[in-house]
Amino acid sequence: MTRFKAAALAAASAFGIATAAFGQAPLKIGFIGELSGPQASVGQDQYDGFMLVVERNGGKLGGVPVQVLKEDTQLKPEVATQAVRKLIEKDNVSIITGVSFSNIMLSVHKYVTDKEVFLVGSNAGPSQIAGPQCSPFQYIVSWQGDQAAEAVGKYAADKGYQRIAAMAPNYQAGKDVIAGLKRHYKKPLLDEMYTPLNQLDFSAELTQVAAAKPDAVFAFYPGGLGVTFSRQFQQAGLLKSTPLLSTFIVDATTLPALKESAIGVVSGGFWAPDFPNAASKQFVADFERKYKRIPSNYAAQSYDAGMLLDSAIAKVKGSMVDKRAFMTAMKAADFASVRGSFKFNHNNFPIHDMHIMETVRDEAGRFTLKTIATPLKGLVDAYHEQCPLK
């Protein structure tokens, strides 16, 4: 009997140790983004912003150890599809975050959400998933693709520009951005030019622009495309004669390369490094301390994604079994956002202010963005009424 009790106690002890070990198993989170090629700076800043939260918390979110598994989608939908299948089917992730470009989001969104894996997007926000293809498993912490351009359109209308030529890559985000510009800039555009996503020579298009002599040019070219476009815009002599209005051409990922050529360029967005709220100040200070550079909006968005998950995971004590409970925790958005006020609409896209920034030098002589206007406050995206979620 004594031997039996001893054996039973030993078994119970072993079970307890196993249970404790199981309880400490990290929650797996997949990160997908553009981490190579001309757009690598976008994905890298997203990753760095997210990991800033994780590493500051000692490798935890919500008090729970997490393992972040990183995959480079190479701006190729087929590669992205393979990456999310691996993360879900082999690595058993409960959450996927990142997603830099809209064509990538559209290639993975249905598969991820159909698998009831939580998709916490920190950049791409195409119109389809804000509207009819929305899912209770998506939480977009950045912005809907039209919104920054909507602010620029309102700013351009307020400035009295009469003739605007618009340029963007020929993919979903490019089309959403131009649609957003036209939503608040009511006049017909002088021209709309959609260039191939990987096009790096804009000389033909800029020759057309120069001949048309518009009041201003609006352009959307993220990451490395923005550097190439801006340099060619300046080389064509347009920067001296034609205001350049943009979304995400000038940001912390491109300004170190653009330097003086970006001074005075106007951009729309949800956040800038000069925001005075406490959360933004802490983020900027921590990011600069760790990475030795000014953070971009991509980093800020992913930082917010990390802070949102930190809050939601804590609310469910790290358990992803009750998905409805986790949805409720995510929807609460109980975290201090870098943008100040943050809340989700019924389609799980944010309701927030959209601002106008201008490229300037800061006190240290670095090129950065300065907020000069807030043309749209409490903005809801244009597609939310098409989303069946309540």
C-alpha positions as CSV (number, residue, x, y, z in Angstrom):
1,M,0.0,0.0,0.0
2,T,2.8,2.3,0.9
3,R,4.6,1.5,-2.4
4,F,1.2,2.1,-4.2
5,K,0.8,5.5,-2.5
6,A,4.4,6.4,-3.3
7,A,3.9,5.5,-7.0
8,A,0.6,7.4,-7.1
9,L,2.3,10.5,-5.6
10,A,5.1,10.2,-8.0
11,A,2.7,10.0,-10.9
12,A,0.7,12.9,-9.6
13,S,3.9,14.9,-9.3
14,A,5.0,14.1,-12.8
15,F,1.5,15.1,-14.1
16,G,1.8,18.4,-12.2
17,I,5.2,19.1,-13.7
18,A,3.9,18.2,-17.2
19,T,0.8,20.4,-16.7
20,A,3.0,23.3,-15.5
21,A,5.3,22.8,-18.5
22,F,2.3,22.8,-20.8
23,G,1.0,26.0,-19.1
24,Q,4.2,27.7,-20.0
25,A,4.2,26.6,-23.6
26,P,4.4,29.8,-25.7
27,L,1.5,31.1,-27.6
28,K,2.5,31.0,-31.3
29,I,2.0,34.0,-33.4
30,G,2.8,34.2,-37.1
31,F,4.1,37.4,-38.7
32,I,4.0,37.7,-42.5
33,G,5.3,40.7,-44.4
34,E,7.6,42.0,-47.2
35,L,11.0,41.4,-45.8
36,S,13.1,41.3,-49.1
37,G,13.3,43.3,-52.3
38,P,12.5,47.0,-52.7
39,Q,9.6,46.9,-50.2
40,A,11.6,45.3,-47.4
41,S,11.7,48.4,-45.3
42,V,7.9,48.3,-45.0
43,G,7.8,44.8,-43.6
44,Q,10.9,45.3,-41.5
45,D,9.4,48.3,-39.7
46,Q,6.2,46.4,-39.1
47,Y,8.1,43.6,-37.6
48,D,10.3,45.9,-35.5
49,G,7.3,47.8,-34.2
50,F,5.6,44.6,-33.1
51,M,8.7,43.0,-31.6
52,L,9.3,46.2,-29.6
53,V,6.2,45.4,-27.5
54,V,7.1,41.7,-27.2
55,E,10.7,42.2,-26.2
56,R,9.9,45.1,-23.8
57,N,7.6,42.6,-22.1
58,G,10.3,40.0,-21.7
59,G,9.0,37.8,-24.6
60,K,5.4,37.9,-23.4
61,L,2.1,39.4,-24.4
62,G,-0.6,39.6,-21.8
63,G,1.7,38.0,-19.3
64,V,2.0,34.9,-21.5
65,P,5.2,33.7,-23.3
66,V,4.8,34.1,-27.1
67,Q,6.8,32.7,-30.0
68,V,6.7,34.9,-33.1
69,L,7.3,33.0,-36.3
70,K,8.4,35.3,-39.2
71,E,7.7,34.6,-42.9
72,D,8.8,36.7,-45.9
73,T,6.0,36.9,-48.5
74,Q,8.2,38.5,-51.1
75,L,5.3,40.5,-52.5
76,K,4.1,37.3,-54.1
77,P,0.5,36.0,-53.4
78,E,1.5,32.4,-54.0
79,V,4.4,32.6,-51.5
80,A,2.1,34.3,-49.0
81,T,-0.4,31.5,-49.4
82,Q,2.2,28.8,-48.8
83,A,3.5,30.8,-45.8
84,V,0.1,31.0,-44.0
85,R,-0.6,27.3,-44.7
86,K,2.7,26.4,-43.0
87,L,2.0,28.7,-40.1
88,I,-1.5,27.3,-39.5
89,E,-1.2,23.7,-40.5
90,K,2.4,22.9,-39.3
91,D,3.2,25.5,-36.7
92,N,-0.3,25.7,-35.2
93,V,-0.3,29.5,-34.8
94,S,-3.4,31.0,-33.2
95,I,-2.8,34.5,-34.5
96,I,-1.3,35.9,-37.7
97,T,-0.2,39.6,-37.9
98,G,1.7,41.8,-40.3
99,V,0.5,41.7,-44.0
100,S,2.1,44.6,-45.8
101,F,0.3,44.9,-49.2
102,S,-3.3,44.6,-50.3
103,N,-2.8,41.9,-52.9
104,I,-1.2,39.8,-50.2
105,M,-4.0,40.4,-47.8
106,L,-6.6,39.4,-50.4
107,S,-4.7,36.2,-51.2
108,V,-4.6,35.0,-47.6
109,H,-7.6,36.6,-45.8
110,K,-10.2,34.0,-46.6
111,Y,-8.0,31.0,-45.9
112,V,-6.8,32.4,-42.5
113,T,-10.2,33.5,-41.3
114,D,-12.0,30.4,-42.5
115,K,-9.6,28.5,-40.4
116,E,-10.7,30.7,-37.4
117,V,-7.2,32.0,-36.9
118,F,-7.2,35.6,-35.8
119,L,-5.8,38.0,-38.5
120,V,-4.4,41.2,-36.9
121,G,-3.5,43.3,-39.9
122,S,-1.0,46.0,-39.3
123,N,-0.8,47.6,-42.8
124,A,-3.0,46.4,-45.7
125,G,-6.7,47.4,-45.5
126,P,-8.3,46.7,-48.8
127,S,-11.9,47.8,-49.4
128,Q,-13.2,44.2,-49.8
129,I,-12.4,43.1,-46.3
130,A,-13.8,46.4,-44.9
131,G,-17.0,45.6,-46.7
132,P,-18.7,42.4,-48.0
133,Q,-15.7,40.1,-47.2
134,C,-15.3,41.3,-43.6
135,S,-14.8,38.6,-40.9
136,P,-15.2,38.4,-37.1
137,F,-11.6,37.0,-37.1
138,Q,-10.0,40.1,-38.7
139,Y,-8.8,43.1,-36.7
140,I,-7.2,45.8,-38.8
141,V,-5.1,48.1,-36.6
142,S,-3.8,50.3,-39.4
143,W,-6.4,52.0,-41.6
144,Q,-8.7,51.3,-44.6
145,G,-6.8,51.8,-47.8
146,D,-8.8,54.9,-48.9
147,Q,-8.5,56.9,-45.7
148,A,-5.1,58.7,-45.9
149,A,-6.0,59.8,-49.4
150,E,-9.4,61.0,-48.3
151,A,-7.5,63.4,-45.9
152,V,-5.3,64.6,-48.8
153,G,-8.4,65.1,-51.0
154,K,-10.0,67.2,-48.4
155,Y,-6.8,69.2,-47.9
156,A,-6.4,69.7,-51.7
157,A,-10.0,70.9,-51.9
158,D,-9.5,73.3,-49.0
159,K,-6.3,74.6,-50.7
160,G,-8.3,75.4,-53.9
161,Y,-6.3,73.2,-56.3
162,Q,-8.2,73.0,-59.6
163,R,-6.2,70.5,-61.7
164,I,-4.7,67.5,-60.1
165,A,-2.9,64.6,-61.8
166,A,-2.9,61.3,-59.8
167,M,-0.5,58.4,-60.0
168,A,-0.5,55.0,-58.2
169,P,0.5,51.4,-58.7
170,N,-2.0,49.2,-60.6
171,Y,-3.2,47.0,-57.7
172,Q,-5.9,47.1,-55.1
173,A,-4.3,49.6,-52.8
174,G,-3.6,51.9,-55.6
175,K,-7.2,51.8,-56.8
176,D,-8.5,52.3,-53.2
177,V,-6.2,55.3,-52.7
178,I,-7.3,57.1,-55.8
179,A,-10.9,56.4,-54.9
180,G,-10.2,57.9,-51.5
181,L,-8.7,61.0,-53.0
182,K,-11.8,61.6,-55.2
183,R,-14.2,61.1,-52.3
184,H,-13.4,64.5,-50.8
185,Y,-11.8,66.2,-53.8
186,K,-14.9,66.5,-55.9
187,K,-13.4,68.0,-59.1
188,P,-12.6,65.6,-62.0
189,L,-8.9,64.6,-62.0
190,L,-6.8,65.9,-64.8
191,D,-5.4,62.4,-65.2
192,E,-5.2,59.0,-63.5
193,M,-2.1,56.9,-64.2
194,Y,-1.8,53.3,-62.9
195,T,1.6,51.9,-63.2
196,P,2.7,48.2,-62.8
197,L,3.4,47.4,-59.2
198,N,7.1,46.8,-59.7
199,Q,7.8,49.6,-62.3
200,L,10.8,51.6,-61.4
201,D,11.0,54.0,-64.4
202,F,8.4,56.7,-64.3
203,S,10.0,59.0,-67.0
204,A,7.2,58.5,-69.5
205,E,4.5,59.3,-67.0
206,L,6.3,62.3,-65.6
207,T,6.9,63.7,-69.1
208,Q,3.1,63.6,-69.5
209,V,2.6,65.3,-66.2
210,A,5.1,68.0,-67.0
211,A,3.3,68.7,-70.3
212,A,-0.1,68.9,-68.6
213,K,1.1,71.5,-66.0
214,P,-1.2,70.5,-63.2
215,D,-1.8,72.6,-60.0
216,A,-0.5,69.6,-58.0
217,V,0.4,65.9,-58.4
218,F,-1.0,63.3,-56.1
219,A,1.0,60.0,-55.8
220,F,0.9,56.8,-53.8
221,Y,4.1,54.7,-54.0
222,P,5.0,52.9,-50.7
223,G,8.5,51.8,-49.6
224,G,11.3,51.7,-52.2
225,L,8.9,52.7,-55.0
226,G,8.4,56.0,-53.2
227,V,12.1,56.7,-53.1
228,T,12.5,56.0,-56.8
229,F,9.4,58.0,-57.8
230,S,10.4,61.0,-55.7
231,R,13.9,61.2,-57.0
232,Q,12.6,61.0,-60.6
233,F,9.9,63.6,-59.8
234,Q,12.7,65.9,-58.6
235,Q,15.0,65.1,-61.6
236,A,12.2,66.0,-64.0
237,G,12.2,69.5,-62.5
238,L,8.6,69.1,-61.1
239,L,9.4,69.5,-57.4
240,K,10.2,73.2,-57.9
241,S,7.1,74.0,-59.9
242,T,4.4,71.5,-58.8
243,P,3.3,70.6,-55.3
244,L,3.6,66.9,-54.6
245,L,0.7,65.5,-52.5
246,S,1.2,61.9,-51.3
247,T,0.3,59.0,-49.1
248,F,3.2,57.0,-47.8
249,I,5.8,58.2,-50.3
250,V,7.5,60.2,-47.5
251,D,7.9,58.4,-44.2
252,A,10.6,57.3,-41.9
253,T,11.6,54.4,-44.1
254,T,12.2,56.6,-47.2
255,L,13.3,60.0,-45.8
256,P,16.9,58.9,-45.0
257,A,17.3,58.3,-48.7
258,L,15.2,61.2,-50.0
259,K,16.7,63.9,-47.7
260,E,16.3,67.4,-49.1
261,S,14.3,66.2,-52.1
262,A,11.4,65.5,-49.8
263,I,11.3,68.9,-48.0
264,G,7.9,70.4,-48.4
265,V,6.2,67.2,-49.7
266,V,2.7,66.9,-48.1
267,S,1.4,63.5,-47.0
268,G,-1.8,62.1,-45.4
269,G,-1.9,59.6,-42.6
270,F,-3.2,58.5,-39.2
271,W,0.0,59.3,-37.2
272,A,3.3,61.2,-37.2
273,P,6.3,61.0,-34.9
274,D,5.5,64.5,-33.4
275,F,2.2,63.3,-31.8
276,P,2.1,64.7,-28.2
277,N,0.1,61.9,-26.5
278,A,2.0,59.8,-23.8
279,A,1.7,56.5,-25.7
280,S,3.2,58.0,-28.9
281,K,6.0,59.7,-27.0
282,Q,7.0,56.4,-25.3
283,F,6.8,54.5,-28.5
284,V,9.0,56.9,-30.4
285,A,11.6,57.1,-27.5
286,D,11.7,53.3,-27.1
287,F,11.9,52.7,-30.8
288,E,14.7,55.2,-31.4
289,R,16.6,53.8,-28.4
290,K,16.4,50.3,-29.7
291,Y,16.7,50.7,-33.4
292,K,18.6,54.0,-33.7
293,R,16.1,55.5,-36.2
294,I,12.8,57.4,-36.3
295,P,9.9,55.0,-36.5
296,S,7.6,55.0,-39.5
297,N,3.8,54.7,-39.6
298,Y,4.3,51.0,-40.4
299,A,6.2,50.5,-37.1
300,A,3.5,52.5,-35.3
301,Q,0.7,50.4,-36.7
302,S,2.4,47.2,-35.7
303,Y,3.2,48.6,-32.3
304,D,-0.5,49.2,-31.8
305,A,-1.1,45.6,-33.0
306,G,1.3,44.4,-30.3
307,M,-0.4,46.6,-27.6
308,L,-3.8,45.4,-28.7
309,L,-2.8,41.8,-28.4
310,D,-1.1,42.4,-25.1
311,S,-4.4,43.7,-23.7
312,A,-6.6,41.0,-25.3
313,I,-4.4,38.0,-24.4
314,A,-4.3,39.2,-20.8
315,K,-8.1,39.4,-20.7
316,V,-8.4,35.7,-21.6
317,K,-5.4,34.7,-19.5
318,G,-3.6,33.4,-22.6
319,S,-6.3,30.8,-23.5
320,M,-7.4,30.8,-27.1
321,V,-9.9,28.0,-26.7
322,D,-12.9,30.3,-26.3
323,K,-12.8,32.3,-29.5
324,R,-15.8,34.4,-28.7
325,A,-14.2,35.5,-25.5
326,F,-11.0,36.5,-27.4
327,M,-13.2,38.4,-30.0
328,T,-14.7,40.4,-27.2
329,A,-11.3,41.1,-25.7
330,M,-10.0,42.3,-29.1
331,K,-13.1,44.4,-29.8
332,A,-12.7,46.2,-26.5
333,A,-9.4,47.7,-27.8
334,D,-8.4,48.4,-24.2
335,F,-4.9,49.8,-24.9
336,A,-3.1,53.1,-25.2
337,S,-2.8,53.7,-29.0
338,V,0.0,55.9,-30.5
339,R,-2.8,57.8,-32.3
340,G,-4.6,58.7,-29.1
341,S,-8.3,57.8,-29.5
342,F,-8.8,54.3,-30.9
343,K,-11.9,52.1,-31.3
344,F,-13.1,49.5,-33.8
345,N,-16.1,49.9,-36.0
346,H,-18.5,47.0,-36.4
347,N,-16.3,45.7,-39.4
348,N,-13.2,45.7,-37.1
349,F,-11.6,48.6,-38.8
350,P,-10.5,51.6,-36.7
351,I,-12.5,54.8,-36.3
352,H,-9.8,57.6,-36.0
353,D,-8.6,61.0,-37.1
354,M,-6.7,61.5,-40.4
355,H,-4.0,64.1,-40.6
356,I,-1.8,66.0,-43.0
357,M,1.9,66.1,-42.5
358,E,4.8,68.0,-44.2
359,T,8.4,66.9,-44.5
360,V,10.7,69.0,-42.3
361,R,14.0,68.8,-40.5
362,D,13.8,68.2,-36.7
363,E,16.0,69.8,-34.1
364,A,18.7,67.2,-34.7
365,G,18.7,68.0,-38.4
366,R,17.0,64.7,-39.4
367,F,14.2,64.6,-42.0
368,T,10.9,63.8,-40.4
369,L,7.1,64.6,-40.6
370,K,5.4,67.5,-38.9
371,T,1.6,67.5,-38.5
372,I,0.1,70.6,-40.1
373,A,-3.7,69.8,-40.3
374,T,-6.4,67.4,-39.3
375,P,-9.0,67.6,-42.1
376,L,-11.0,64.5,-41.1
377,K,-11.9,63.6,-37.5
378,G,-13.5,60.4,-36.3
379,L,-13.4,59.0,-39.8
380,V,-15.2,55.8,-40.6
381,D,-14.3,53.9,-43.7
382,A,-16.5,54.2,-46.8
383,Y,-17.3,50.4,-47.0
384,H,-18.4,49.5,-43.5
385,E,-22.1,49.5,-44.4
386,Q,-21.4,46.6,-46.8
387,C,-20.1,44.5,-43.9
388,P,-22.7,42.1,-42.5
389,L,-21.1,42.0,-39.0
390,K,-23.1,43.7,-36.2
